[in-house]
Every structure is written in structure tokens, then in C-alpha cells.
Amino acid sequence: MLLKDFYKVNGIENKSENDYTASVFLNKDHDVFKGHFPGNPVTPGVCMMQIIKELCEEILDEKLMLKTASNVKFMALINPDINPDLRLELSINSNEAGEIKVKNTTYFEDTVALKLSNTYIKQ
């Protein structure tokens, strides 16, 4: 985990061959939130992208490096004081070039907070 104690994985469920649902709990007391933003904490987008990468690494048992990110849409602010529990839906596929293609939708409750498509390569 790049950011120590930033989040905790409560569970990862394999829904089908390439589809997973992960449950994550954000640590509202982490130092990141003291600067982003004081009195009104918002989960940084780059931290969400790192969580997605780390979940994929855990699922695949492989070290990954981000190659491309596309269709990245932050649709709602994730305030860890109000919505620390996140559900990440991941679709993970490999292509012939050995790249790992990941589509993600992140929710808090029924609200879509983030959608993205990432391509990773194995390290």
C-alpha cells in the first residue's frame, strides 16, 4: 500500500470470470485529508486511482504499472467523514499484447463517484 493506513480492504468478491466487487473503508483521520481540504475533506482522485491499481494487483497477484487512463470521470466528491465506505466494481481483462485492461465504477451508497478505464502493464 503506497499510502500507509489510507484505506482498508473489507473484502473482494469474484462475481464472474473477470468481474470483481471490492469493499473499501477510507481512514478519515489520514494525513492526506488534513491538506485536501482542511475542514472539508475530499478524497484526491490520484488516491482513488492508486486504490484501483492496488486492488487489481491483489486480485491478479502481479505488480502493475499504469500505461494509460481514459474516460476518467469524477462524478461525486468522496468525503470520508460522510461516506467512508466505498464499493468498487472492477472488470479486468488481458489482451494479446499482455496489457491488463480495467474498467471501474466506484460507488458510495447508490451514488456513482468515479468511472474510469485504465490500461496496465506487468512490472
Secondary structure, 3 states (H helix, E strand, C coil): CCCCCCEEEEEEEECCCCEEEEEEEECCCCCHHHHCCCCCCCCCHHHHHHHHHHHHHHHHCCCEEEEEEEEEEECCCCCCCCCCEEEEEEEEEECCCCCEEEEEEEEECCEEEEEEEEEEEEC
